[in-house]
Amino acid sequence: MKKIDTSKLSTDECWGIQINGTQHCRICKWTGISACEGQNILRTGRNSKGYLINETGVVADDFKRESVKIEF
């Protein structure tokens, strides 16, 4: 069974993509229409909280974009 840290999931976007990854779109009846709530994830590769979403779902040990700071 897959374990998901639900605090990394955005409530305003498709949970199917966030949990199962982009492969979820292959079986989703909303894919390709305006009712699809995963369009931004598919476009950016991240949910609205900034976590990386790949083909298998939210990446557990990914750093949020906002938390990465590089200084020289």
Steps between C-alpha positions, in 0.01 A plus 500: 500500500621849412550751783432866426577802715168677447640829625685520165179474299322814386127495562416706193657265242449146378581251777512219242809652337656598831461151646535276193713726281453615146422142398157562661403710196494190279184375674340831605176607332581870562829504306502754219191694605454815706380297802851354540649638822849369426585722205739721697680195642542359150631834374745571786575159648414632848186547705393838636692432823819470294560126535630304203251261338646234273353198320448316830372788715628756747874463557549434871844652547475791257577846636239767436613765253457779752717327760807466278733792543837518325747766599844575362 
